Amino acid sequence: MWLAVYPKKTVLKSIRDVLQRKRKDILNGKTPELSHDALLPFIETAIEANSACKLKPLINATGIIVHTNLGRAVLSAKAIEHMNCVACSYSNLEYELAGGKRGKRYSHLKDIIKELTGAEDAIAVNNNAAAVLVCLNTFAKDREVVVSRGELVEIGGSFRIPEVMKASGAVLREVGATNKTHLSDYENSLCGNTALLLKVHKSNYQVTGFTEEVSMDGLVKLGREYKIPVMADLGSGCLIDLGKYGIHSEPTVQSIIKAGADIITFSGDKLLGGPQAGIILGREKMIQKIQKNPLLRAVRIDKLSLASLEATLMQYLDEEKAVKEIPTLRMLIQPVEIIKKRAQRIYASLEKYITGRAEMEIIKDKSQAGGGSLPGADFPTFAVSIRPSGITVNELEKRLRLGHPPVIARIKENALLLDARTVGDAEIKGLAHCVKTAIATP
Ligand SMILES: *Cc1c(COP(=O)(O)O)cnc(C)c1O
């Protein structure tokens, strides 16, 4: 009967897995029951485990909105819908309908990015690391790129500015000190071989205290004077002024374009709230030059990401709707009262399972944007705090992590925290089920 539902390979592997485990048990001096009926449930469980995909959805109860390990941005319904449309059918990906001839996959983004940011032209690639790489390779191969020592960023997962620079063939020219870089430091470093002035957004750290950095305006002025283009790696790529919502410190893409940067790169799946992608925008001539770089083909964006990216960008045309419909933005700016109400709903859904097995309360805490966005900014949040009595808090965390679906929580001061900021309303029921299973098992 299994063979009617599951592939023969999976069934065979599962039977072998179970028999192997039993042999091991026997070698370890145990005497497992080996009757047909005793083995069936083990095999069934093994088949289920072996036929599930390894990459799977989970519940993010960490409160970190852009969590690189947990897949970064959750796509909006419109992005998913458009991606599905394009996935299920042929499309004009590289076909110009008006002329009936070959077109460019990048052409679909040009108008919307121009409209949203004021940039002359734009393309999208696989991710922001690729965007930086291809820009440096196009404009600065075997030539110097000037970067402040305060901005030699490591993002994590091996993206480091000096190493990306090396891989691109560009030569890094560090200027200034870790805490202070002056305009004169940039100016003194210029030579006949300088190709680019690069400003890198400090995505995941802050330099505080006795510090100074050169503004984009200052760099642009210097660049113009010496006819050297200025590039900004913005990392997160925020398109709306978060100051309006009481969140500061993230420059918008528009403001950097306005300041006169010639080339800007940022991620599609950080604060923008779209799919994994790297967006390059700026001067038309420079974008055209990138399009001639053979490296671009190696880092090109696929049609599904392109479709969801375009749909996400379109949502920004109506900011009021965008902050409600793009999950990343919604989670970032939702009023703390809403988070508190959700924490109360999570609490209520757990109450009957918890009684006698743990202490539970709603606490005020802080969550982070994550993913190289808004470094140092803490957002007030509410979390359900659970202190189990029968098992350790680490054991509870582990059981939740290994559950179906997995729940990723935080541990703080010997309590397990379920941060209501990143838990979807529709996930509360599933979350309650997972906590019940985790806490009820002795
Ligand atoms: C995140 C980040 C990157 C890398 O972007 P990916 O989309 O992860 O490739 C590069 N530069 C900065 C400043 C970043 O914050």
Boltz pocket constraint, residues with backbone or C-beta under 6 A from the ligand:
constraints:
  - pocket:
      binder: B
      contacts: [[A, 127], [A, 128], [A, 129], [A, 130], [A, 132], [A, 153], [A, 155], [A, 159], [A, 200], [A, 201], [A, 202], [A, 203], [A, 233], [A, 234], [A, 235], [A, 236], [A, 266], [A, 267], [A, 268], [A, 277], [A, 278], [A, 371], [A, 372]]
      max_distance: 6.0
